[in-house]
Amino acid sequence: MSRYEEMFLRLHQRAEGAFGGFLMLGDPDVATSAALLDALVEGGADMMEVGIAFSDPVADGPVIQAAAERALGAGVRVDDCFGLIAQFRAKHPAVPVGILTYANLLAARGRERFMTDAAAAGADSILVADVPSLEAEPYAAAARAAGLDYVMIAAPNTPEPVIRRIAELSSGYTYCVARAGVTGTRDRLALDHDQLFGLLREAGAPPPVLGFGISTPDQVGEALASGAAGVIAGSALVRLGADADGLRELVLAMKAATALPGSQEEQHGRFA
């Protein structure tokens, strides 16, 4: 059983949704980044999504782009990021870690080597943000060969053939966008995901985890009430910079919002 499967089962038994935190590895420097990753776990994060900085991050909003620029400016490279993952894994053996990055970084290192090195460092999954579903098969195959889950993105307007392809190729979880556009915080979410979640269930896709715009505890609860198995917050956490105490407090508040009432628990059980 993978770390994601163990996590979703454990949380289902506790009637909770999953809370994931995103941080850019090496922002603002390697040592501070390691401390911030620890703070996420201390705050109660169930899963981690970590970025590897790229110079042209098309899916990222200004907060995440600035974090990538800081990491690159500090001289952080892919090997440093794998080192941070290995350090995290040694401290937190049960917490799933997913990498979010871009295809050019895999091409520069070699796709298979990147996947193998990521798995050796202790990563559990990889999401390559700029690879469309029609081009995903070789990436998914390389991930499987390395022992990684390959995560794909779905949105409310994703057509059924793509949903079926996601179910066929991906594992771990399905990254569902809360809204169109790039990453970033929003005051309000516009959630209309019933059809998407229904199609994912019917196709046998991995559990849906909602991201893009999750920034408050209320939004965490709203996202889980919509039927998501979990949420990922990014920009709201990255905006805190090197404030480990503030990060820990925000994660504590967001994780507290993942408790599921009975009706929601039954709904989430279909993805467990």
VMD Tcl script that draws the C-alpha trace (Angstrom):
set ca {
  {0.00 0.00 0.00}
  {1.38 3.41 -0.97}
  {1.76 6.30 1.46}
  {-1.19 8.03 -0.24}
  {-3.40 4.96 0.15}
  {-2.40 4.62 3.79}
  {-3.07 8.31 4.38}
  {-6.54 8.32 2.79}
  {-7.50 5.15 4.66}
  {-6.28 6.55 7.97}
  {-8.11 9.84 7.46}
  {-11.30 8.08 6.36}
  {-11.24 6.11 9.60}
  {-10.90 9.40 11.51}
  {-13.61 11.13 9.42}
  {-11.19 13.76 8.13}
  {-10.23 15.12 4.76}
  {-6.58 15.43 3.79}
  {-4.73 18.71 4.13}
  {-1.70 19.23 1.94}
  {0.72 22.13 2.00}
  {2.81 23.37 -0.91}
  {6.23 24.98 -0.54}
  {8.93 25.80 -3.08}
  {12.04 23.82 -2.24}
  {15.02 26.02 -1.45}
  {12.98 29.16 -0.82}
  {14.55 31.36 0.49}
  {17.50 29.01 1.07}
  {18.06 25.33 1.72}
  {18.30 25.49 5.52}
  {15.21 27.67 5.95}
  {13.29 25.52 3.48}
  {14.01 22.41 5.56}
  {12.71 24.14 8.69}
  {9.53 25.26 6.90}
  {8.83 21.72 5.71}
  {9.09 20.54 9.30}
  {6.72 23.33 10.38}
  {4.09 22.07 7.93}
  {4.13 18.64 9.56}
  {4.15 20.15 13.05}
  {1.03 22.10 12.07}
  {-0.72 18.89 11.05}
  {-0.28 18.66 7.28}
  {-1.15 15.17 6.04}
  {0.68 15.40 2.72}
  {3.28 17.61 1.10}
  {3.48 19.07 -2.38}
  {6.87 20.58 -3.14}
  {7.96 22.67 -6.08}
  {11.27 22.45 -7.89}
  {12.03 25.91 -9.21}
  {11.83 26.54 -12.95}
  {12.44 29.81 -14.76}
  {9.14 29.83 -16.69}
  {6.44 28.35 -14.41}
  {3.33 28.77 -16.58}
  {0.87 27.34 -14.03}
  {2.06 29.46 -11.13}
  {0.77 32.80 -9.95}
  {2.94 35.69 -8.77}
  {3.50 34.40 -5.22}
  {4.80 31.00 -6.35}
  {6.77 32.57 -9.21}
  {8.51 34.86 -6.72}
  {9.35 31.85 -4.55}
  {10.90 30.10 -7.55}
  {12.94 33.21 -8.35}
  {14.22 33.34 -4.77}
  {15.24 29.69 -4.86}
  {16.98 30.06 -8.21}
  {18.64 33.26 -7.02}
  {19.99 31.38 -4.01}
  {21.61 28.89 -6.36}
  {19.25 26.03 -5.52}
  {19.31 23.27 -8.12}
  {17.58 19.93 -8.62}
  {20.12 17.97 -6.57}
  {19.61 20.37 -3.65}
  {15.88 19.74 -3.89}
  {16.33 15.99 -3.85}
  {18.56 16.45 -0.82}
  {15.79 18.34 0.97}
  {13.31 15.58 0.15}
  {15.72 12.94 1.48}
  {16.21 14.94 4.67}
  {12.44 15.31 5.08}
  {11.85 11.62 4.43}
  {14.32 10.62 7.13}
  {12.43 12.75 9.67}
  {8.88 12.03 8.51}
  {8.70 8.49 7.10}
  {4.89 8.30 6.78}
  {4.07 11.67 5.16}
  {3.50 11.50 1.38}
  {5.64 13.92 -0.66}
  {4.68 14.93 -4.18}
  {6.84 16.92 -6.58}
  {5.29 19.59 -8.78}
  {7.54 20.73 -11.60}
  {7.85 21.29 -15.34}
  {8.86 19.14 -18.30}
  {12.02 21.07 -19.18}
  {13.63 20.10 -15.88}
  {12.96 16.44 -16.60}
  {14.29 16.81 -20.14}
  {17.49 18.45 -18.89}
  {18.25 15.60 -16.50}
  {16.68 12.83 -18.53}
  {13.10 11.85 -17.80}
  {13.85 8.37 -16.47}
  {16.82 9.53 -14.41}
  {14.79 12.38 -12.89}
  {12.05 9.95 -11.84}
  {14.52 7.42 -10.46}
  {16.43 10.06 -8.50}
  {13.19 11.53 -7.13}
  {12.04 8.13 -5.91}
  {15.45 7.39 -4.39}
  {15.25 10.65 -2.45}
  {11.93 9.57 -0.95}
  {9.32 11.28 -3.14}
  {5.99 9.52 -3.62}
  {4.56 11.24 -6.68}
  {5.24 13.69 -9.46}
  {2.98 16.15 -11.26}
  {4.45 17.69 -14.43}
  {2.29 20.77 -14.76}
  {2.86 21.56 -18.43}
  {2.40 18.05 -19.85}
  {-1.10 17.68 -21.37}
  {-3.02 14.45 -21.01}
  {-2.39 13.43 -24.63}
  {1.37 13.49 -23.99}
  {1.29 12.00 -20.50}
  {1.77 8.30 -21.23}
  {5.61 8.21 -21.36}
  {5.79 10.33 -18.20}
  {3.35 8.05 -16.40}
  {5.27 4.98 -17.56}
  {8.59 6.42 -16.37}
  {7.03 7.30 -13.02}
  {5.62 3.80 -12.57}
  {8.96 2.24 -13.49}
  {10.64 4.35 -10.81}
  {8.01 3.55 -8.18}
  {6.33 6.97 -8.24}
  {2.66 7.83 -8.53}
  {1.94 10.01 -11.55}
  {-0.53 12.79 -10.67}
  {-2.67 14.50 -13.31}
  {-4.85 17.61 -13.28}
  {-8.63 17.71 -13.75}
  {-11.03 20.66 -13.89}
  {-14.83 20.98 -13.98}
  {-14.66 21.42 -17.77}
  {-12.39 18.41 -18.36}
  {-14.10 16.20 -20.98}
  {-15.01 12.61 -20.22}
  {-12.37 11.05 -22.52}
  {-9.67 12.92 -20.59}
  {-11.19 11.80 -17.28}
  {-10.91 8.22 -18.48}
  {-7.30 8.83 -19.48}
  {-6.57 10.27 -16.04}
  {-8.06 7.15 -14.47}
  {-5.95 4.95 -16.75}
  {-2.60 6.70 -16.32}
  {-2.56 8.36 -12.91}
  {-2.34 7.20 -9.31}
  {-1.94 8.63 -5.82}
  {-4.48 11.41 -6.12}
  {-6.09 13.59 -8.79}
  {-5.18 17.27 -8.60}
  {-8.48 19.09 -9.16}
  {-8.37 22.82 -9.77}
  {-10.81 24.90 -7.74}
  {-10.98 27.48 -10.53}
  {-9.46 28.32 -13.89}
  {-6.17 30.18 -14.15}
  {-2.91 30.04 -12.25}
  {-2.17 29.41 -8.59}
  {-2.98 32.08 -6.03}
  {-5.31 32.98 -3.19}
  {-8.94 34.02 -3.66}
  {-11.46 35.54 -1.27}
  {-14.19 33.22 -2.54}
  {-14.26 29.88 -4.30}
  {-16.73 29.10 -7.06}
  {-17.13 25.36 -6.67}
  {-19.23 23.38 -9.12}
  {-17.45 20.05 -8.99}
  {-20.29 17.56 -8.51}
  {-20.15 16.35 -12.10}
  {-16.35 16.20 -12.12}
  {-16.16 14.21 -8.90}
  {-18.91 11.90 -10.15}
  {-17.04 11.24 -13.39}
  {-13.80 10.61 -11.52}
  {-15.53 8.09 -9.26}
  {-17.19 6.32 -12.19}
  {-13.89 6.10 -14.06}
  {-12.01 4.77 -11.03}
  {-9.63 7.73 -10.87}
  {-7.52 8.42 -7.77}
  {-9.11 10.51 -4.98}
  {-9.69 14.19 -5.88}
  {-7.62 16.76 -4.02}
  {-8.62 20.37 -4.63}
  {-6.08 23.13 -5.12}
  {-5.61 26.57 -6.77}
  {-7.02 29.24 -4.49}
  {-7.34 27.50 -1.10}
  {-6.24 30.11 1.43}
  {-8.50 30.03 4.53}
  {-9.95 27.42 6.91}
  {-13.44 28.24 5.63}
  {-12.33 27.45 2.09}
  {-10.88 24.15 3.29}
  {-14.27 23.21 4.72}
  {-16.05 24.41 1.59}
  {-13.79 22.35 -0.66}
  {-14.31 19.20 1.38}
  {-18.06 19.80 1.50}
  {-18.02 19.85 -2.31}
  {-16.83 16.23 -2.28}
  {-13.05 16.54 -2.45}
  {-11.03 13.97 -0.52}
  {-8.50 16.64 0.38}
  {-7.15 20.11 -0.31}
  {-3.78 21.65 -1.06}
  {-2.92 25.21 -0.02}
  {0.05 26.89 -1.63}
  {0.18 30.64 -2.13}
  {-1.27 31.40 1.31}
  {1.57 29.41 2.89}
  {4.35 30.62 0.62}
  {3.31 34.23 1.26}
  {4.38 33.81 4.90}
  {7.99 33.56 3.76}
  {10.41 32.34 6.42}
  {7.89 32.72 9.28}
  {7.84 29.12 10.53}
  {5.66 29.98 13.53}
  {3.08 31.74 11.38}
  {3.13 28.85 8.91}
  {2.57 26.34 11.69}
  {-0.37 28.33 13.07}
  {-2.06 28.70 9.68}
  {-1.69 25.00 8.94}
  {-3.13 24.15 12.37}
  {-6.21 26.25 11.58}
  {-6.61 24.77 8.10}
  {-6.17 21.20 9.29}
  {-8.78 21.78 12.01}
  {-11.27 22.53 9.21}
  {-10.88 19.06 7.66}
  {-13.21 17.25 10.09}
  {-16.09 15.73 8.14}
  {-19.73 15.64 9.26}
  {-21.47 12.30 8.82}
  {-22.94 12.95 5.38}
  {-19.61 14.16 4.05}
  {-17.84 11.17 5.60}
  {-20.13 8.85 3.63}
  {-19.45 10.79 0.44}
  {-15.69 10.68 0.95}
  {-15.87 6.97 1.69}
  {-16.52 6.35 -1.99}
  {-12.97 7.54 -2.70}
  {-11.33 5.72 0.23}
}
mol new
graphics top color blue
foreach p $ca { graphics top sphere $p radius 0.5 }
foreach p [lrange $ca 0 end-1] q [lrange $ca 1 end] { graphics top cylinder $p $q radius 0.2 }
display resetview
